[in-house]
């Protein structure tokens, strides 16, 4: 049995494209995975998305109105493959303009608007705290002269005399199969089935004009490069003053001179003099939020050591938790030694009685060493 696509969206069979899209958006706000993460909502969202796709496609909607289901095998469900692709139905469609030459009806003058995409840049500090960002959008807006009617005097259009309101012109043409009926959009009304006597002087009858708009987008804390913020109904207004699409703002986060981001974690490198690494020390770090933290470098810290603080990284979206902050220790060996420093280091070397040696895994255990780690990668 064919699915009731009109019932799924809760619209009547004579609903316009604008009404169908409006009903879809209303349901999508209720069942979208970002709002409702249940399995039932996910299935419902898929169902209404398919219904919207079918009912806004003129050919698929025609199949539905004929009692078929365009999303099932065989399209309209006619026996013998008449509704399937690549069969006699396609030939019939090509020569008779669909449905045996039956007119499809005029296009609605009021069309839903397209979605729009805009990209903007923010700093890592703004991504950490969240920010309200002013943006300018060049988009289609409702014509304020005719208020979307497309008419200078705001009068209703009259039925096209050329096509008698059908939006199509049918002609009989001769072919190798004999006389065939073809259909094409009416050139007088452009397929709308109606004509505006006095097109608006500003929008030329479209009901919309191009204009720069200033908007403010709320960027949430924790957002990352490539993520998009949806601003409902802030996209392009449709033809004939139809409902506006959505505006998507894609975020790019600038590189930071101190912090490197990895998901919700932050990393920084701290250069520690060799003496401080040996004796131990501490240092201050100012976070992206302006907080001053004191990190301790333990006595005997080795090059490449890491100091990690939980909950001091980037905020997680839609959560009260935060990632980690990790300081990577870079031990700095002194160069350009003066005489006094050299003498002290010589004294330390004599006291320690240490010298360079080749690392021996058997002598030092098998858990360390660059080459043992390097070999381990290829053994996995």
Secondary structure, 3 states (H helix, E strand, C coil): CCCCHHHHHCCCCCCCHHHHHHHHHHHHHHHCCCCCCCHHHHHHHHHHHHHHHHHCCHHHHHHHHCCCCCCCCCCCCCHHHCCCCCCHHHHHHHHHCCHHHCCCCCCCCCCCCCCEEEEEEECHHHHHHCEEEEEEEEEEEECCCCCCCCECCCCCCEECCCCCCCCEEEEEEEECCEEEEEEEECCCCCCCCEECCCECCCCCCCCEEEEEEEEEEEECCCCCCCCEEEECCCCCCEHHHECCCCEEEEEEECCCCCCEEECCEEEEEEEEEHHHHHHCEEEEEECCCCCEEEEEECCCCCCCCEEEEEEEEEECCCCCCEEEEEEEEEEECCCCCCHHHHHHHHHHHHHHCCCCCCCCHHHHCCCCCHHHHHHHHHHC
